[in-house]
Amino acid sequence: MAQRVRIQCITRPGGRTDPHRHITHVGGQNPNGSPWKLTEEAAIQGIKDGKWDFYTLEGGMVAEVIYETGPSGREFLKTVPDGQRPDNLLSLPPCP
C-alpha cells in the first residue's frame, strides 16, 4: 500500500514565476520534522511503483498529485485539475 505523503515545497530553476521552467524537485517534512526532498523523476517512479501517494494541502484544500506525459514524451508532476490557478503544486514555496 502506498504511503500518503504531503508535498510542501518545490524546486524550479529560474524561480516559481517562470512558466518555461519545470519542477526539478519536490519536498516536505517527515512526521519527525526532518526534511525530505526527491527529484521529480524519483517522485514519479515512486508513484508508478505504488510506493508513494502524493498530495498538496493549501488553504484547507487537498489536491492529489499525479504524473502526466507531455507531447515531447517527458513525464511531469501535476495536481488533479480542480480549477485553482496557478496549479496547486506550482504555487508551493521553494524548497530550502
ChimeraX attribute file (.defattr): number of C-alpha atoms within 10 A of each C-alpha:
attribute: neighborCount
match mode: 1-to-1
recipient: residues
	/A:1	7
	/A:2	12
	/A:3	12
	/A:4	11
	/A:5	17
	/A:6	21
	/A:7	20
	/A:8	21
	/A:9	22
	/A:10	25
	/A:11	24
	/A:12	21
	/A:13	13
	/A:14	11
	/A:15	14
	/A:16	18
	/A:17	12
	/A:18	10
	/A:19	10
	/A:20	9
	/A:21	13
	/A:22	17
	/A:23	19
	/A:24	15
	/A:25	20
	/A:26	25
	/A:27	22
	/A:28	19
	/A:29	15
	/A:30	11
	/A:31	8
	/A:32	6
	/A:33	8
	/A:34	8
	/A:35	12
	/A:36	14
	/A:37	19
	/A:38	16
	/A:39	15
	/A:40	21
	/A:41	17
	/A:42	13
	/A:43	23
	/A:44	23
	/A:45	14
	/A:46	17
	/A:47	18
	/A:48	13
	/A:49	10
	/A:50	12
	/A:51	15
	/A:52	18
	/A:53	19
	/A:54	21
	/A:55	21
	/A:56	20
	/A:57	15
	/A:58	13
	/A:59	6
	/A:60	7
	/A:61	9
	/A:62	14
	/A:63	21
	/A:64	18
	/A:65	21
	/A:66	17
	/A:67	18
	/A:68	13
	/A:69	10
	/A:70	9
	/A:71	7
	/A:72	6
	/A:73	8
	/A:74	8
	/A:75	14
	/A:76	17
	/A:77	22
	/A:78	18
	/A:79	20
	/A:80	15
	/A:81	12
	/A:82	12
	/A:83	8
	/A:84	10
	/A:85	9
	/A:86	10
	/A:87	15
	/A:88	23
	/A:89	24
	/A:90	21
	/A:91	16
	/A:92	19
	/A:93	14
	/A:94	16
	/A:95	16
	/A:96	10
